[in-house]
Amino acid sequence: MSRYVQPVPALDDPYTGDALLRSWLERHLGPAGHAAAKGRLADLAAEVSGPLRAAHADAEAHPPTLVRYDAWGARVDRVQTSAGWQAQRAAAARHAVVALPYLESARGTWGAAARVVQHALLHLYGPESATFSCPVAMADGATALLSLPEVDPDVRDAWLPRLTSTDPQTAIVSGQWMTESQGGSDLSRSSTTGRPAADGSWRLTGEKWFCSAADATMAVALARPEGAGRGSRMLAPFLVPRYAADSPLAGATAAPYAPAPGVTVHRLKDKLGTRALPTAEIGLHDAYALPLGDPAVPGLVRAMTLVVVTRVHNASAAAGGMRRGLAYARAYAEARQVAGGPLSGNPLHRATLGALAVDAAGAFALAGHAFALLGRVEVGGDPEAAAELRVVAPLAKLATGRLAVSSASEYVEAFGGAGYVEDTGVPRLLRDAQVLPIWEGTTNVLSLDVLRAVAREDAGAPLLRRLTDATDLARRLSPTLADTLAAVTGELRGALTDVAADPGAVAVVAGARGLALRMAYALTTALLVEHAAWGDEQAELAARLWARRWLRHEDIAADAHHHFDLLC
């Protein structure tokens, strides 16, 4: 008797097989703009489907290691990474995954919508990048920070071209050294200090507890300048070179990739997921650093330029992972035979995957909207976009992060026992998703950030305007959908009034998570309605089912089964 071997499911091309992605680009870029992006997107999709998928597997199978000493006893703190990780690094540069929105050619072609194209690139690249999407996010955030006018032009000119290079031989990425063990998200307890040196540079001393991309050429670190007051507002961002080649404190005989003087890698973290990504505890002792802006001016607001970028990247990673997980689950369901037919024909399984497709569509729209707003802020300085982004960035991050984890759990379950076996690659979907609600602020931290934005900056107003406008659009699609959106908008208007009146009230703070998620789910409904009103049939169906699922808390199983092919 021959041994049964399950056929390996074949995936669709991640670009041509994603109807929502393509229609989103058609709407936001216009036909000519989308046509200008197609070659770039098709090239990346082809590489993702072949060599980058193999590189992803290699990086996962060969996680980074730390070599503290060389053969002669010299401290080297070398983080060794796999060939797969290096292939991901090269591909990120070659496909301009970081650089695109900063390239004059891209801004000339797409204007503010260059960020929309970048989001599409990330949607294709991120899910099987072995989480190299993390250093990509931090490099993008560092680039945005270095682009601020208050940054010394000499510092900008020395580092910005390297961050935005599309040549794998010269392109670099950045780490982000903010978290300290005693503070975590409470930055006010940060103890890393900075003191000025005679040449205009600074020296940083302190301990950083969770430093991802520990192999990156540079990092942005937060430190309290000598003489600055207490609290998080007084912290300032600094650029810290990781290697001797970029530190003037290194001797002429130092090897280029020796650690920069004063930078010590204590150990690599043993993490639940993101195992290919080197994350370390790093000590600083009079390490060379360059201020990003005037350290005498409270610098946390400057650092938030970086954080906003990394938060929207986090949302993109969540949405991209959800879409790719859905693609894997559907491909498996089509290949798997159960009770005499394909699993994809089972009404219950179709309903399960169809509901997950609704979640993936909502997450994509939410992340895509955040990127579109970011582009409008950066190109043209749109004040309305800036006001809306202040609340959309945390909402998009917190809602997609939670959806990514719940979806990943379902994708693992959709494979049965095979989903629990590491060599299928499926379990990492869940392991890697769990970082998304944590990095750049947990759900609770971000919910409190939303409260502050509403109370101090009236950030609820642009959200309510978008919901009101979407309600009018929805009237032409579905009176029931419009009524639901109108009711939730009224509910949120009252809740946001209470927040503005007394943001510190116990009931307001205790309910911050529920309010933030409600805001995010309502916003997602509005965004799907907008895309549906443009003419996308899948978005119209997703809007109706999303509103029923997340605003009215109804069971959508029957419709998810019936409309499975359109949703997936």
C-alpha positions as CSV (number, residue, x, y, z in Angstrom):
1,M,0.0,0.0,0.0
2,S,1.5,3.3,-1.0
3,R,1.9,6.1,1.6
4,Y,-0.3,9.1,1.2
5,V,1.5,12.4,0.7
6,Q,-0.5,15.6,0.9
7,P,-0.1,17.7,-2.3
8,V,1.7,21.0,-1.6
9,P,-0.8,23.9,-2.1
10,A,0.2,26.3,-4.8
11,L,-0.4,30.0,-4.2
12,D,-1.7,32.6,-6.6
13,D,0.7,35.5,-7.6
14,P,0.4,37.9,-4.6
15,Y,-0.1,40.9,-6.9
16,T,-2.3,39.7,-9.7
17,G,-4.2,37.4,-7.4
18,D,-5.2,40.2,-5.0
19,A,-8.2,42.0,-6.5
20,L,-8.7,44.4,-3.6
21,L,-5.0,45.5,-3.8
22,R,-5.3,46.2,-7.5
23,S,-8.5,48.1,-7.3
24,W,-7.2,50.2,-4.4
25,L,-4.2,51.2,-6.5
26,E,-6.5,52.0,-9.5
27,R,-8.6,54.3,-7.3
28,H,-5.8,56.0,-5.4
29,L,-3.3,56.3,-8.3
30,G,-5.6,56.6,-11.3
31,P,-5.2,54.3,-14.3
32,A,-2.0,56.0,-15.4
33,G,-0.5,56.0,-12.0
34,H,-1.3,52.3,-11.5
35,A,0.1,51.5,-14.9
36,A,3.4,53.3,-13.9
37,A,3.6,51.1,-10.7
38,K,2.6,47.7,-12.3
39,G,6.1,46.7,-13.5
40,R,7.6,47.4,-10.0
41,L,4.9,45.5,-8.3
42,A,5.0,42.6,-10.7
43,D,8.8,42.3,-10.3
44,L,8.6,42.2,-6.6
45,A,5.7,39.7,-6.6
46,A,7.6,37.4,-8.8
47,E,10.6,37.5,-6.5
48,V,8.4,37.0,-3.4
49,S,6.9,33.9,-5.1
50,G,10.3,32.3,-5.7
51,P,13.7,33.3,-4.3
52,L,12.4,35.4,-1.4
53,R,10.1,32.7,-0.2
54,A,13.2,30.4,-0.1
55,A,15.2,33.1,1.6
56,H,12.5,33.5,4.2
57,A,12.6,29.8,4.9
58,D,16.4,29.9,5.2
59,A,16.4,32.8,7.6
60,E,13.8,31.1,9.8
61,A,15.8,27.9,9.8
62,H,19.1,29.7,10.7
63,P,18.4,32.3,13.3
64,P,21.0,34.9,14.2
65,T,23.8,34.2,16.6
66,L,26.1,36.4,18.7
67,V,29.8,36.0,18.5
68,R,31.2,38.0,21.5
69,Y,35.0,37.4,21.0
70,D,37.3,36.6,18.1
71,A,39.9,33.8,18.1
72,W,42.4,36.1,19.9
73,G,40.1,37.3,22.6
74,A,39.1,40.7,21.2
75,R,35.5,41.7,21.9
76,V,33.7,41.8,18.5
77,D,30.0,41.5,19.4
78,R,29.3,40.3,15.9
79,V,25.7,39.3,15.0
80,Q,25.9,36.6,12.4
81,T,22.8,36.2,10.2
82,S,21.9,33.8,7.5
83,A,22.2,34.0,3.7
84,G,18.4,34.2,3.6
85,W,18.4,37.3,5.9
86,Q,21.0,38.9,3.7
87,A,18.9,38.1,0.6
88,Q,16.0,39.8,2.2
89,R,18.1,42.9,3.0
90,A,19.3,43.1,-0.6
91,A,15.8,42.8,-2.0
92,A,14.4,45.5,0.3
93,A,17.0,47.9,-1.1
94,R,16.7,46.8,-4.7
95,H,12.9,47.1,-4.7
96,A,13.0,50.5,-2.9
97,V,10.8,49.3,-0.1
98,V,12.2,52.0,2.2
99,A,13.4,54.5,-0.4
100,L,10.4,54.8,-2.7
101,P,8.5,57.7,-1.0
102,Y,11.7,59.7,-0.7
103,L,12.8,59.4,-4.3
104,E,12.3,62.5,-6.4
105,S,11.4,60.3,-9.4
106,A,8.6,58.6,-7.4
107,R,7.3,61.9,-6.0
108,G,7.3,63.2,-9.6
109,T,5.3,60.3,-10.8
110,W,2.8,59.8,-7.9
111,G,3.2,62.8,-5.7
112,A,1.8,62.2,-2.2
113,A,0.5,58.8,-3.4
114,A,4.1,57.5,-3.5
115,R,3.2,56.3,0.0
116,V,0.3,54.3,-1.5
117,V,2.7,52.5,-3.8
118,Q,5.1,51.9,-0.9
119,H,2.2,50.3,1.0
120,A,1.5,48.0,-1.9
121,L,5.2,47.0,-2.0
122,L,5.1,46.3,1.7
123,H,1.9,44.3,1.3
124,L,3.7,42.0,-1.1
125,Y,7.1,41.9,0.6
126,G,6.4,41.8,4.3
127,P,4.6,38.5,4.9
128,E,7.5,36.4,3.7
129,S,10.4,38.7,4.5
130,A,11.4,36.7,7.6
131,T,10.3,39.9,9.4
132,F,13.0,42.0,7.6
133,S,9.9,44.3,7.4
134,C,10.8,45.4,10.9
135,P,14.2,47.0,10.1
136,V,12.5,48.3,6.9
137,A,10.0,50.1,9.2
138,M,12.7,51.5,11.5
139,A,14.8,52.6,8.5
140,D,11.8,54.4,7.1
141,G,11.1,56.0,10.5
142,A,14.7,57.1,10.8
143,T,14.6,58.6,7.3
144,A,11.5,60.6,8.1
145,L,13.2,61.8,11.3
146,L,16.4,62.8,9.5
147,S,14.3,64.6,6.9
148,L,13.0,67.1,9.5
149,P,14.4,70.7,8.9
150,E,15.7,71.0,12.4
151,V,18.2,68.2,11.9
152,D,21.7,69.3,11.2
153,P,22.2,69.3,7.4
154,D,25.7,67.7,7.7
155,V,24.2,64.8,9.7
156,R,21.3,64.5,7.2
157,D,23.7,64.6,4.2
158,A,25.9,61.9,5.7
159,W,23.2,59.4,6.5
160,L,20.1,60.0,4.5
161,P,21.5,58.8,1.1
162,R,22.5,55.6,2.7
163,L,19.1,54.9,4.2
164,T,17.4,55.7,0.9
165,S,19.9,53.9,-1.4
166,T,18.5,51.3,-3.8
167,D,22.0,49.7,-4.2
168,P,22.3,46.7,-1.9
169,Q,26.0,47.4,-1.5
170,T,25.5,50.8,0.0
171,A,21.9,50.7,1.5
172,I,21.6,50.5,5.3
173,V,18.8,50.1,7.7
174,S,18.3,51.4,11.2
175,G,17.6,50.0,14.6
176,Q,15.5,51.7,17.3
177,W,16.9,51.8,20.9
178,M,14.2,53.2,23.1
179,T,13.0,50.6,25.5
180,E,14.6,50.2,28.9
181,S,13.8,47.4,31.4
182,Q,12.6,49.7,34.2
183,G,10.3,51.7,32.0
184,G,9.1,49.8,29.0
185,S,6.4,52.0,27.5
186,D,6.8,54.4,30.3
187,L,9.5,56.5,28.6
188,S,9.6,59.0,31.5
189,R,11.6,56.4,33.5
190,S,14.4,56.3,30.8
191,S,17.8,56.5,32.5
192,T,20.0,56.7,29.4
193,T,21.9,60.1,29.6
194,G,23.6,62.2,27.0
195,R,26.4,64.7,27.4
196,P,27.9,67.0,24.8
197,A,31.4,66.6,23.5
198,A,33.7,69.4,22.3
199,D,33.2,68.6,18.6
200,G,29.4,69.0,18.6
201,S,28.7,65.2,19.0
202,W,27.4,63.6,22.1
203,R,28.2,60.7,24.3
204,L,25.4,58.3,25.5
205,T,25.5,56.1,28.5
206,G,22.7,53.7,29.5
207,E,21.1,50.3,29.0
208,K,18.7,49.5,26.2
209,W,16.6,46.4,26.7
210,F,14.9,45.5,23.4
211,C,16.9,46.6,20.4
212,S,15.6,45.0,17.2
213,A,17.8,44.9,14.1
214,A,20.8,44.7,16.3
215,D,22.9,44.1,13.2
216,A,21.8,47.4,11.6
217,T,24.5,50.1,10.7
218,M,22.8,52.7,12.9
219,A,20.1,53.2,15.5
220,V,18.0,56.0,16.7
221,A,18.2,56.1,20.5
222,L,16.4,58.2,23.1
223,A,18.4,59.8,25.9
224,R,18.0,62.5,28.5
225,P,20.4,65.3,27.7
226,E,22.6,66.4,30.6
227,G,20.8,69.0,32.7
228,A,17.4,68.3,31.1
229,G,14.3,68.0,33.4
230,R,12.4,64.9,34.3
231,G,9.6,63.4,32.2
232,S,9.4,61.9,28.8
233,R,9.0,65.2,26.9
234,M,12.6,66.2,27.6
235,L,14.1,63.0,26.0
236,A,15.9,63.6,22.7
237,P,16.6,61.4,19.7
238,F,20.2,60.7,18.8
239,L,21.8,58.8,15.9
240,V,24.2,56.1,17.2
241,P,26.6,54.4,14.8
242,R,26.7,50.7,15.4
243,Y,30.1,49.9,13.9
244,A,33.7,51.3,14.2
245,A,33.7,52.4,10.5
246,D,31.2,55.2,11.4
247,S,32.5,56.2,14.8
248,P,35.3,58.8,15.1
249,L,36.1,57.3,18.5
250,A,37.4,54.1,16.8
251,G,41.1,53.9,16.2
252,A,42.5,53.8,12.7
253,T,43.4,50.1,13.0
254,A,39.9,49.0,14.1
255,A,38.1,46.7,11.7
256,P,35.2,48.4,9.9
257,Y,32.6,46.0,11.4
258,A,34.1,46.0,14.8
259,P,31.6,47.4,17.4
260,A,31.7,51.2,17.7
261,P,33.5,52.1,21.0
262,G,31.1,52.3,23.9
263,V,28.5,49.9,22.2
264,T,28.2,46.5,23.8
265,V,25.8,43.7,22.7
266,H,25.0,41.9,26.0
267,R,22.9,39.1,24.5
268,L,20.3,38.3,21.8
269,K,16.7,37.8,22.9
270,D,15.1,34.4,22.7
271,K,11.7,35.4,21.4
272,L,8.3,33.7,20.8
273,G,8.4,34.7,17.2
274,T,10.3,37.0,14.7
275,R,13.2,34.5,15.3
276,A,15.2,35.5,12.2
277,L,15.3,39.1,13.4
278,P,18.2,39.8,15.7
279,T,17.0,41.6,18.8
280,A,19.4,42.4,21.6
281,E,20.1,44.0,24.9
282,I,22.6,46.7,24.2
283,G,24.8,48.7,26.7
284,L,26.0,52.2,25.9
285,H,29.0,53.7,27.7
286,D,30.1,57.1,26.4
287,A,29.1,55.9,22.9
288,Y,29.4,58.4,20.1
289,A,26.1,59.9,19.0
290,L,24.7,62.7,16.8
291,P,21.7,64.8,18.0
292,L,18.7,64.7,15.7
293,G,17.6,68.3,16.3
294,D,18.5,70.6,19.2
295,P,18.9,68.5,22.4
296,A,18.0,71.7,24.4
297,V,14.5,71.6,22.9
298,P,12.2,68.8,24.3
299,G,12.7,66.1,21.7
300,L,9.9,63.5,22.2
301,V,7.7,65.3,19.7
302,R,10.6,64.8,17.1
303,A,10.9,61.2,18.0
304,M,7.2,60.8,17.4
305,T,7.9,61.4,13.7
306,L,9.6,58.1,13.7
307,V,7.0,56.4,15.8
308,V,4.1,57.4,13.5
309,V,5.9,55.9,10.6
310,T,6.7,52.6,12.4
311,R,3.1,52.4,13.6
312,V,1.6,52.5,10.1
313,H,4.2,50.0,9.0
314,N,3.0,47.7,11.9
315,A,-0.5,48.0,10.5
316,S,0.7,47.1,7.0
317,A,2.6,44.1,8.4
318,A,-0.6,42.9,10.1
319,A,-2.8,43.4,7.1
320,G,-0.2,41.8,4.7
321,G,0.2,38.8,7.0
322,M,-3.6,38.3,7.2
323,R,-3.9,38.4,3.4
324,R,-1.0,36.0,2.9
325,G,-2.3,33.6,5.6
326,L,-5.7,33.6,3.9
327,A,-4.0,32.8,0.6
328,Y,-2.2,29.8,2.2
329,A,-5.4,28.6,3.9
330,R,-7.5,28.8,0.8
331,A,-4.8,27.1,-1.3
332,Y,-4.7,24.3,1.2
333,A,-8.4,24.0,1.3
334,E,-8.5,23.5,-2.5
335,A,-5.8,20.8,-2.3
336,R,-7.1,19.0,0.7
337,Q,-9.7,16.2,0.1
338,V,-12.2,15.7,2.9
339,A,-15.3,13.4,2.8
340,G,-14.9,12.8,-0.9
341,G,-14.4,16.4,-2.0
342,P,-12.2,19.4,-1.6
343,L,-12.2,21.1,1.8
344,S,-12.9,24.4,0.0
345,G,-16.4,23.0,-0.9
346,N,-17.4,22.5,2.7
347,P,-19.9,25.2,3.7
348,L,-18.6,25.6,7.2
349,H,-15.0,25.9,6.1
350,R,-16.0,28.4,3.4
351,A,-17.8,30.4,6.0
352,T,-14.8,30.4,8.3
353,L,-12.4,31.6,5.5
354,G,-14.9,34.0,4.1
355,A,-15.2,35.8,7.5
356,L,-11.4,35.9,7.7
357,A,-11.4,37.5,4.3
358,V,-13.7,40.2,5.5
359,D,-11.2,40.9,8.4
360,A,-8.3,40.9,5.9
361,A,-10.1,43.4,3.7
362,G,-10.8,45.7,6.6
363,A,-7.3,45.6,7.9
364,F,-5.9,46.4,4.4
365,A,-8.2,49.4,4.0
366,L,-7.2,50.7,7.4
367,A,-3.5,50.3,6.9
368,G,-3.8,51.7,3.3
369,H,-5.6,54.8,4.6
370,A,-2.9,55.5,7.1
371,F,-0.2,55.4,4.4
372,A,-2.3,57.7,2.1
373,L,-2.6,60.2,5.0
374,L,1.1,60.0,5.7
375,G,1.9,60.8,2.1
376,R,-0.4,63.8,2.1
377,V,1.3,65.1,5.2
378,E,4.8,64.7,3.8
379,V,4.1,66.0,0.3
380,G,2.2,69.3,0.6
381,G,1.9,69.4,4.4
382,D,-1.9,68.8,4.3
383,P,-3.1,70.0,7.7
384,E,-6.4,68.0,7.5
385,A,-4.4,64.9,6.8
386,A,-2.1,65.6,9.7
387,A,-5.0,66.1,12.1
388,E,-6.6,62.8,11.0
389,L,-3.3,60.9,11.0
390,R,-2.9,61.8,14.7
391,V,-5.7,59.5,15.6
392,V,-5.6,57.1,12.6
393,A,-2.0,55.9,13.2
394,P,-2.7,54.5,16.7
395,L,-6.2,53.2,15.7
396,A,-4.8,51.4,12.6
397,K,-2.0,49.9,14.6
398,L,-4.0,48.6,17.5
399,A,-7.0,47.3,15.6
400,T,-4.9,45.5,12.9
401,G,-2.5,44.0,15.5
402,R,-5.4,42.3,17.3
403,L,-7.0,41.1,14.1
404,A,-3.7,39.7,12.9
405,V,-3.4,37.5,16.0
406,S,-6.9,36.2,15.9
407,S,-6.7,35.5,12.2
408,A,-3.3,33.8,12.5
409,S,-4.8,31.5,15.1
410,E,-7.6,30.5,12.7
411,Y,-5.1,30.0,9.8
412,V,-3.1,27.6,11.9
413,E,-6.3,25.7,12.9
414,A,-7.4,25.6,9.2
415,F,-4.4,23.3,8.5
416,G,-5.3,20.9,11.3
417,G,-2.3,19.0,12.7
418,A,-0.1,20.2,9.8
419,G,-0.6,23.7,11.1
420,Y,1.0,22.7,14.4
421,V,4.1,21.2,12.8
422,E,7.0,23.6,12.5
423,D,8.5,22.2,9.2
424,T,5.3,23.2,7.3
425,G,6.1,26.9,8.1
426,V,2.5,27.5,9.2
427,P,3.1,27.9,13.0
428,R,5.3,31.0,12.4
429,L,2.2,32.8,11.2
430,L,0.9,32.8,14.7
431,R,4.3,33.3,16.4
432,D,5.2,36.3,14.3
433,A,1.7,37.8,14.5
434,Q,1.9,38.1,18.3
435,V,4.5,40.8,18.2
436,L,2.2,43.1,16.3
437,P,-0.1,44.2,19.2
438,I,3.0,44.7,21.3
439,W,5.7,46.5,19.3
440,E,5.3,50.3,19.2
441,G,2.8,50.3,22.0
442,T,0.4,47.6,23.3
443,T,-3.4,48.0,22.7
444,N,-3.8,49.7,26.1
445,V,-0.9,52.1,25.6
446,L,-2.3,53.1,22.2
447,S,-5.8,53.4,23.5
448,L,-4.6,55.9,26.0
449,D,-2.7,57.7,23.2
450,V,-6.1,58.0,21.4
451,L,-7.6,59.5,24.5
452,R,-4.9,62.1,24.7
453,A,-5.2,63.0,21.0
454,V,-9.0,63.4,21.4
455,A,-8.7,65.5,24.6
456,R,-5.7,67.7,23.7
457,E,-5.9,68.0,19.9
458,D,-9.6,67.4,19.0
459,A,-8.5,64.4,17.0
460,G,-12.0,63.0,17.1
461,A,-13.3,65.7,14.8
462,P,-11.8,64.5,11.5
463,L,-12.8,60.9,12.3
464,L,-16.4,62.0,12.9
465,R,-16.4,64.0,9.6
466,R,-15.3,61.0,7.7
467,L,-17.9,58.8,9.3
468,T,-20.7,61.3,8.5
469,D,-19.6,61.6,4.9
470,A,-19.4,57.8,4.6
471,T,-22.9,57.5,6.0
472,D,-24.2,59.7,3.1
473,L,-22.3,57.5,0.6
474,A,-23.7,54.3,2.2
475,R,-27.3,55.5,1.6
476,R,-26.8,54.6,-2.1
477,L,-25.4,51.2,-1.3
478,S,-27.5,49.9,1.6
479,P,-30.0,51.8,3.8
480,T,-29.2,49.2,6.6
481,L,-25.5,49.9,6.3
482,A,-26.1,53.6,6.4
483,D,-28.3,53.4,9.4
484,T,-25.7,51.3,11.3
485,L,-23.0,53.8,10.5
486,A,-25.2,56.7,11.5
487,A,-26.0,55.1,14.8
488,V,-22.4,54.3,15.6
489,T,-21.3,57.8,14.6
490,G,-23.8,59.3,17.0
491,E,-22.7,56.9,19.8
492,L,-19.0,57.9,19.2
493,R,-19.8,61.6,19.1
494,G,-21.3,61.3,22.6
495,A,-18.4,59.2,23.8
496,L,-15.8,61.6,22.4
497,T,-17.5,64.5,24.0
498,D,-17.2,62.7,27.4
499,V,-13.5,62.1,26.7
500,A,-12.9,65.8,25.9
501,A,-14.8,66.9,29.0
502,D,-12.8,64.7,31.5
503,P,-10.1,62.5,29.9
504,G,-8.9,61.4,33.3
505,A,-12.3,60.1,34.6
506,V,-12.1,56.5,35.8
507,A,-14.9,55.4,33.5
508,V,-13.2,57.1,30.5
509,V,-9.8,55.5,31.2
510,A,-11.2,52.1,32.0
511,G,-13.2,52.1,28.7
512,A,-10.4,53.4,26.5
513,R,-9.7,50.1,24.8
514,G,-13.3,49.5,23.9
515,L,-13.7,53.0,22.7
516,A,-10.6,52.9,20.5
517,L,-11.6,49.6,18.9
518,R,-15.1,50.9,18.3
519,M,-13.6,54.0,16.6
520,A,-11.3,51.8,14.5
521,Y,-14.1,49.4,13.4
522,A,-16.3,52.4,12.5
523,L,-13.5,54.0,10.5
524,T,-12.8,50.8,8.7
525,T,-16.5,50.6,7.7
526,A,-16.3,54.1,6.4
527,L,-13.2,53.3,4.3
528,L,-14.7,50.2,2.8
529,V,-17.8,52.2,2.0
530,E,-15.7,54.9,0.2
531,H,-14.0,52.2,-1.9
532,A,-17.3,50.6,-2.6
533,A,-18.8,53.9,-3.7
534,W,-15.9,54.3,-6.1
535,G,-17.1,51.1,-7.7
536,D,-15.5,48.1,-6.1
537,E,-18.0,45.2,-5.6
538,Q,-15.8,43.3,-3.2
539,A,-15.4,46.3,-1.0
540,E,-19.2,46.8,-0.9
541,L,-19.7,43.2,0.2
542,A,-16.9,43.6,2.7
543,A,-18.4,46.8,4.1
544,R,-21.8,45.2,4.7
545,L,-20.3,42.1,6.4
546,W,-17.7,44.1,8.4
547,A,-20.4,46.3,9.8
548,R,-22.5,43.4,10.7
549,R,-19.6,41.5,12.2
550,W,-17.8,44.3,14.1
551,L,-20.4,47.0,14.7
552,R,-23.6,45.0,15.1
553,H,-21.9,41.8,16.4
554,E,-24.0,39.5,14.1
555,D,-23.1,36.1,12.7
556,I,-22.1,36.5,9.0
557,A,-21.4,32.8,8.4
558,A,-24.1,32.1,5.8
559,D,-23.2,35.2,3.7
560,A,-19.5,34.5,4.1
561,H,-20.1,31.0,2.7
562,H,-22.4,32.2,-0.1
563,H,-20.0,35.0,-1.3
564,F,-16.8,33.0,-0.6
565,D,-15.3,33.4,-4.1
566,L,-15.8,37.2,-4.2
567,L,-14.4,37.7,-0.7
568,C,-11.3,35.5,-1.1
